[in-house]
Amino acid sequence: MATTDAALDHPNHRFKALIAHAQAYGFIYPSSEIYDGLQSIYDYGPYGVALKRNLQNFWWQSMTQLHPNIVGIDAAIMMHPTTWQASGHIDGFTDPMVDNKDSKKRYRVDTLVEEYAMQWAAQGQPAQAKALMSEMEAYLETGNLPGLDQLLQTFAIPCPLSKTVNWTPVRQFNLMFSTQVGAQDDATTLYLRPETAQGIFVNFLNVQKTARMKIPFGIAQIGKAFRNEIVARQFTFRMREFEQMEMQFFIQPGTETKWFDYWQTTRTAWYSSLGINPEQINLHPHKQLAHYATAAVDIEYAFPFGFKEVEGIHSRTDFDLRSHADYAKKKLQYFDPDWQRSYIPYVIETSVGLDRLVLMLLSNGLVKTRHPTDATRTYLKLPPPLAPIKAAIFPLVKKDGLAEKALALFHQLKYDCPLIYEETPSIGKRYTRQDLIGTPYCITIDYQTLEDETVTVRERDSMAQHRMPIAAIADYLHTNTSIKSLLARL
């Protein structure tokens, strides 16, 4: 019986192995690598982009097809600059930063303190670590920058590089990227959106009227967002250019608790449909809420570097629509036929980091086992409907008409799902290659195929092999690899 290899048991080893695997097998590359890369910017390779789009499609269909009261939009990345004044991003979208005078490196204060607290906890001092985090959170909540200064000095929190505590005063740093639009002498400053939600809010009335939506209803969107993270880290977990999948659900005021609970349950079940072990998922309610929020919870996954957020669910009241109505001097209201009056709807938000979901699936799926023969096997255990390639088709050998038979099957099935055709090298090496990119099924045409029109189907996870008529292959792949099979679990 295979057992998990100890080499992947240590979190640091697992994470390094994950990063190496993602690059070596065409999932994620450092951006501009031939020019030594660009920090915290990444490109998706052939299999990474396919996995990412499959996740997009699953999320989109689970939102807009399974819920008849949710529709989608695709808002522009650049928006009128007043948008970000109304949303509070210009004045409030900041992180406290500090520079070490010796190393000349800049850090986010919360990241610096969090990592130091984690070291304390690992050294058997959880109480001290908890006290440190509590004090920091209190200062962050009140915007007490001198308090953060004192915290760094009191606990002698060092720079990871220089190991000194020679810090500059803590100051706020705005995370938005700005750009200029128009002629140089008459340019307007615009911002690359730091989130996709505001495009939904400013289109609230357009969507409600043209799609004839009635409260409660939702608007979903998938799109790029940009944040000038000073300390971007942990591979694709925190990047400067990333992709969000968000849904804003508009409801009657007073029903926010019911709908917050509904979406928390619904979204948690979505992760179970991906085959994620419930023990790997943690729900983290926010103790400190934004001034406009009545509830917030993070859905966290157990990455090799700890439980970290992949999705946030927030009860936002009517803050966003009311603020945009005030700044735009326009009514953003809904006339409710049940209540016979107009009001500004409340909002429940679900916001998912698509890049974090890809990293979650890669982290969850990378399996290394050791067999009694002392041989090791590495494979990527992705849900078949999300796998970049659904099946690989092999002739056992290139001669005696087997290659022609395999190619004919490939061309027959290529309209149904993404496939790979390979003739070389040995069949064992071809199986291994597909295991490493997560292909769930390998179909081999051999000499028996010429006699009875059956093929060998090998399953990735169990390595079990069985014979199947060629005529049944299309239905078999559709049943096991279509998005419908995942949607049916919800």
N, C-alpha and C positions, 0 to 999 in steps of 0.2 A: 504494500500500500504506500502511496506517495505521501510525503510529509513536507510541510513548509520548510524551506531552507533557512537556516539561522542567519545567513548573510543578509537576508531582507528583514530580519526581525528588528534590528536597530533602526530607529526613525531616520537618522542621518543617512544610513546606508540605503534605506528604501527610497528616500527622496533623491539622492544622487543617482541611484539606478533608474528611477523614473525619468529624470531629466535626460540622462544619457540615452535611454530607450526612445524617448519622444523625438530626439534629434536624429538618432541613427536610423530609425525606421519611418521617417517621412511624416511625422505628426506636427512637430513644432520646431522652427529654426530661429536662432537669433537674427533679428532684422539687420540688413546691410552687413552681413557677416564678412564679406570680402574686404570691407573697410573697418574691420575689427568691431563691428556691431554698434548698436545704439542702446544704451542702458534702458532696460525695462520696456523695450519694444520688441515684439516677436511677430514672425510670419508663420502662417499655417501651411504645412506641406500637403502633398496629395491626399494622404490618409487623414491628416488632421482637419482639413477643410471639409472633407466628406463627413467625418464624425460630427463636426460642428454644425453643419447644415442639417444633418439628421436630427440632432438635438433641437435645433431651431424648429424644424417641421413638427416634431413631436409636441413641443411646448405650444406652438401656434395652433395646431389642430386640437390639442386638449383644451385650449381656451376658447377658440372661435367656432369649433364644430360641435363640441360637447355641451356648450352653453349658448343657446340661441339668443341670449340677451347680451352677448359680447361680440363686438365687431373690431376691426383693426384699422390703423392708419399708418402712414409713414411720413412723419414730419421732417422738415429740413433740419440739418445740423446747425446752421447759422440762423439765428432769430433776432428780431428787433432787440436792441440792447436794453430797452426798458423792461423786457421780460425778466431779466436777471436782477433788476432793481426790485421789481415786484415780488419776485420769489425769495429775495433775501440773500442771493448768492454774492452780489457785489459787496455788501457790507458784512455778511456773516459766513461766507464759505471759506473759512480760513482754518489753518492748523497752527498750533504753537510750535515754533522752531527755535533751535539753539545751535550755535556754532562752537566747536572746540578750537581754541586759539592755537593749540599746538599742532593738531593734525590737519587743521583747516577744513574739517568735514562738518557738514550740516546734518542735523537729525531732527526728526519729529520727537517732541518731548514724550508723548504717550508711548511711542514705540520703544524709546530708550528706557523708560521706567518699567514698562511691561517686561522687556527682556531681562532686566536686572531682577525683577520680582520672580520671574520664572527660575532664575539661577538660585535664588534663595529657597524657593519651594523644592527644587531638585536636591538641595543640600540639607533637606529635613527641617526647614524653617518656614512652614506654611503660614503660621500666625503672623510673622513679620512681613511676609510677602503680601498677605491679605491687607494688613494695615497700611502698607505702602501704596497699594493699588487704591484703597478707599480714600486715602488722603489726596492722591492725584486726581481721582474722579471728582472729588469735591471742588478742587481748584479749577478743573476744566469746566465744570458745570457753571461756575460763577465768573469764569473768565479772569481768574486771579493770577495774572502773570508773575507778580512778585512772589506769590506763594509757590509757584512752580520753580522759580529761581532758588528759593530757600530749600525746597525739597531736594533739588539736585545737590546742594551743598551739605545739607544735614545728613543725608544718607550716603554722601561721597560716591555718587553714581559716576563711574568713569567713562570716558570715551572708549569704545571698543578697539579703536586703532592705537591711540596714543597712551591709553591707560591713565590719563590725567583727568582732573576735574576743573580744568582751566576753561570755564564756560563764559560765553557772552551772555548778556541779558536775554531772557526769552522774549520773543516777539511773534506777532501773528503774520502768517504768510498766506496770501490768497492763491487758491489752487486752480483758478481758471486760466486757460490759454486765451490770449487776445490776438486779434489780427486787424488789419486795416483794409477797408473796402472803399473803392472809389479813387478818384484822381488824387495825386499826392498832396496837392494844396488844399483839398477839400475832402479829406478822407474821414470816414466814420469808423470808430472803434467798435468792432463786434467781438463776440466771444464764441469759441467752440463750446458747444453745450457740455456741461459737466454731468448731466443726467438727461434722460429722454422724457421724463414725466411732464415737463413744462409744455412740450409740443402737444401733449394730450389735453392739458388744461385750457390752453388758448384756443383749441379747436372743439371745445365741449359743445357749444351751441351748433356749430356746423354739422358735427356728427349726429347730435340728437335730432336735429330737424331733417337732415337729408336721409338718414337711415331710419327715421320715424321710431326712435327708441323711447321706451317708457321706463321710468324709474321703477325698480333698480336695473341698471345696465352698466356694462363695462366697455372700456376702450383699451385695446392692446396694441403694443408697438415693440418692434425689435430694431435696435439701431446702435450706432457708434456713439460713444461718449468719451470725453477727454478730461483728464485731471493732471495737473502739474505736480505729481507726487515727488517730493524731495527724496524720500526714502522709499523707493519702490523696490520690492524684494519678493523672495519666495516664488521665483520663476514667474508663471503667468497669473499667480494669485493676485498680485497688486501691480497694475500696469498704468502707463500714462495714456495709452489708447486702448480702449476695451469696448466690449459690446454688452448691452443690457437688454433684457426682456422684461417689460413692465406692463402691468395692467392696472388701470385706475377704475375702481368700481363705485359708481355714483348711487347714493342711497338716500332715503328719507332721514332727516335729523331725528335722533332718538332710537334708530335701529342699528347704530354702529356696533354695539356689543354683539348682537346676533350675527351680523355679517363678518365681524372680525373673527369670531369663533369658527364660522363656516369656512372662511378662507384659510385659516390656520389648519383646520382638519383636512381640507381638500388638498392643499399644497403639500402637507406632510405625506398624504397617501400617494402623491405623484412620485415621490422619491422611492417609496416602496415598490411602485410599478417598474422601476429601473433595476430592481433586484438589490438595492442597497439594504444591508442589514440594519434593522432598527437600532441596534446598539451603536452603529456608526453615525447616527443622527441625534442631535441634541437641540432642544428648543430652549432658547435663551431669552427670557423676557427682559425688557429694558427696565432698569430701576430708575434711571434718570431719563425723563422724556423731554422732547422738544416742547417749546411753549404752546405749540398749536396741536399737539398730539394727545390723545386720550389712552392709547395703548400701542405697544410696539414689541415685536418678537423677532429674533433672528433664528433661521433654520441653519444649524451648523453641521458640518461634516468633519469626521475625524481624519484630517490629513496627517501625513507623517510628522508635520510640525505642530500638531495639536488641533483641537476643535476650532474651526474658523467658519465665519459666515459665508454661505452661498446664496442666501435669499433673505430678504427682509419683508415683513408684513407690518403695515402701519395704519393706524386709524388717524387720519389727518384732519378730521372735522371739515369745516368749509374754508379753511385758511387760504388755500391756493386760489380757488375761484373768487373768493371775496377780495383778495389782494389784487388780482388781475382786474377785477371790476373797478376797484378804486383807482388804479393807475391808468386804466384805459378809458375811464369815465363812461363805461358801458355796462348794461345789465347782463349778468351771466346767471340767469334764473331759469327755473323749470316750473311750468304750470302743472300742478298735480291734479288730475281730474278726480282722484279719490278724496283729496283734501279740499278741493275747490279753492286753491290759492297758490300763489307763486312763492318759491323759496330758493335759496342757494343750497344745492345738495351737499351732503357730507360725502367723504371719500374714504374707501378702504383701498390701500395700495399693496400690490405684491410686486416686488422688484428682485429680479434674478440676475446674477452675473453669469453670462453665457460662457465666458472664458474660464470662470471658476468651475462651472459644470463640466466642461471638457477635462479640466485638471482633476476633478473629482472622479470621473469615470476612468481616466487613465490610472489614477492612484488606486482606485478600488479594484481595477481589473488586472493589474500587473501581478502575475502569479509566477512564483518560482518554486518548483517542487523537486524533491530528491527521492529516487526510487531505490528499492533494495539492491539494485545492481550498482548503486552509487553514482548512476548517471543523473544529471540534472536536466530539467525541462522548464523552459520559460514560455509562457503564453499570455495573451491579452484577452481576458475574459470579459468581453463587451456583450451587452444585450444584442442578440442577433439582428433585431430591427434597426439598431443604431450603428452596427458595424460598418466601416467604410466599404468593404467588399463583402457581398453576401455569400458568394461561393467561388471556388476555384475549380477549373476543369482541367484535368490532366489526362493525356494518353500515357499508358504504362510505359510504352516505348514509342519511338518515332516511326517505326517501320510497320509493315504488314497491314496497312490501312487503319491503324489505330489513331494516328494523328488526324487523318481526314474525318474519321467518325467523331473524334472529340471536337474538332473545329465546327462540324455541322451542329453539334449540340450547343456549343458556345453561341453561334449565330442565331440559333433558335431561341435561346433564353435571354440574349442581351437586351431585348426590349422590355423584359420584366424586372430586372434588377442589375446592379453593378456586379460584374464578374471579372475574373482574371483567367487567362489561358496561359499555361506554361508547359513546355516540352522537356526542358532540362532544368537542373541536373537530375540526380537520382530522385526517386519518388519520396524517399525519406527526407531529403533536404528540401524538397518542395513543400512537404507537410510542415516542416519546421518554419519555413519562411512565412507561410500563411498564419501559423500560430502566433508569430511575433507581431503581426499587424491586426490580429483579432478576427480573421475570417472564420465564421462558424462552421462552414461545411466545405469539404473537398470531395469532388466527384471524379472518380477514376474510370476511364474506359480501358478495359483489358481484353484478353482473348475471349473470355466468356461472353463479353458484350457482342462479339461477332456471331456467337451461336444463339443467344436467347434474348438479345436486346435489353439486358440488365446492366447496371453499373454498380460500382462500389461507392457508397456514401460514408465518409468518415466524419465523425463529430469532433469538434475542437476540444471541448472540455473533458470528455470521457475517453477520447480517442477510439471509441467503439466504431466498428465498421459493420455495415449491413448491405445486402443487395436490394436493389430497387429497379423496377422497370423504367426505362427511359421516359415512357409516356407519363409517368407519375411525378417526374422531377419538378416540373413547373408548379404544380399544385403544392408539392411538398415545400418548396422554397417560399411560395406565397404565404402559406399557412404559418410558417415559422419565422419569416423575416419581414413581414409587412408591418407598418406602423399600426395597423388595425389591431394586431395581436397585443400591442402595448396599451392602446386606447381602451381595449376591452377589459383591462384590469382595473380601470378607474371607476 
